[in-house]
């Protein structure tokens, strides 16, 4: 399957394809990825039933997790003509201790189903609420609702059964394994959470997931040049619950925040602070408000107070349609809802730095042209695909059929001959993990420094952690995406060359 997807990806990159051939190749790729999804579902269920699923307890960014979900879901909803909204209430923190990968899998499974079974001009929503805090733990409730086709009341008790679909006929246009909800339920159970469903045929469905996460005393000031206590914020949002949530999350981060529900009150509060010579450093404006929306209010603020304060528009919608007008009005930036304190601090700091110096640069990357890469891959077709992808960037490739040969080639090479190693994990005679361990143990100065990047069809958390623990620098799951491959190689090589 990896080979099919890889060859299809390579073929589609050719510019001299006619439209019919390109369409056939696109359909091959879509079918292969669909089949790969089915295989992954079956493997996930197998791991769950054999008790091999491990729940991590690590610090993670709740904000980043939610942002990743929202970007994916918003794109899918937009493509299908659906409205998507995500809201957070109850003072949800930026960081918790738990398993964000498993939690993300649960939410994406449910949201993907919601999108699949909802037609335009319907809607999908995700509501996140902290419902309780006790003994250094927080209870978080996720409510996913849609206006889709819904389910018969008689089917609801079976929704979490394996290989079960309400419409299992051959002409079922939605198509699935019937494993998605079973996997979701099992993961929630392993996390000691609960999941419930309410649905009505032709009206829609609501799933409610409740999990408990350990609170995390994360220091958000790390790497921040602005002290949160020095920031005074005015939040303007006509939705009282959203405004209060913003105040709570900012307050918990040490940021003093005031709120109001309309533009008229906002102008009055700005005037008072201006008169007291204690102006707001930052004003967060909801885009869509009655009477006076965020852009109109921003225009008024700029007219009265010029550059005295930073103005950021908050929106749960795509802001492309208003970007030009808003920037011309004097808006400094945009932030997506739901609001998190670290987002506010980071964006405020970025704007402050931008006004005085250049924007932060992207992560540095080395030029790949002419680089030498050792490729350890036992499956010939996969090796040929990788050679083609690497040759596009002018990379010279040396191929080893297994880890033992890769070790020998590296050991016999001149010092600093290879710029990087792409190491398949599962190989005969000596696998990628053993080979990496042996290379790192060699008595030569470049053995510790050369970037070794794992490649494997196993994208499970345990595999990624194990590859990093034995000395690999990064992990690429098959089928490898070309742009991710190039980016990873460029960043790893640059870092190796600029680290003592």
Secondary structure as UniProt FT lines:
FT   HELIX           2..12
FT   TURN            15..16
FT   HELIX           19..49
FT   TURN            50..51
FT   STRAND          58..61
FT   HELIX           62..80
FT   STRAND          83..89
FT   STRAND          95..98
FT   HELIX           100..116
FT   TURN            120..121
FT   STRAND          123..134
FT   TURN            135..136
FT   STRAND          137..146
FT   TURN            153..155
FT   HELIX           156..158
FT   TURN            159..160
FT   TURN            162..163
FT   TURN            170..171
FT   HELIX           180..190
FT   TURN            191..192
FT   STRAND          194..200
FT   TURN            201..203
FT   STRAND          204..215
FT   TURN            220..223
FT   HELIX           228..230
FT   STRAND          232..236
FT   HELIX           240..252
FT   TURN            253..254
FT   STRAND          256..260
FT   HELIX           263..275
FT   TURN            276..277
FT   STRAND          282..286
FT   HELIX           294..305
FT   TURN            306..307
FT   STRAND          310..315
FT   HELIX           320..329
FT   STRAND          333..336
FT   HELIX           341..354
FT   TURN            355..356
FT   TURN            369..370
FT   STRAND          372..376
FT   HELIX           380..392
FT   TURN            393..394
FT   STRAND          396..400
FT   HELIX           403..412
FT   TURN            415..416
FT   STRAND          420..424
FT   HELIX           432..440
FT   TURN            445..449
FT   STRAND          451..456
FT   HELIX           461..469
FT   TURN            470..471
FT   STRAND          474..477
FT   HELIX           482..497
//
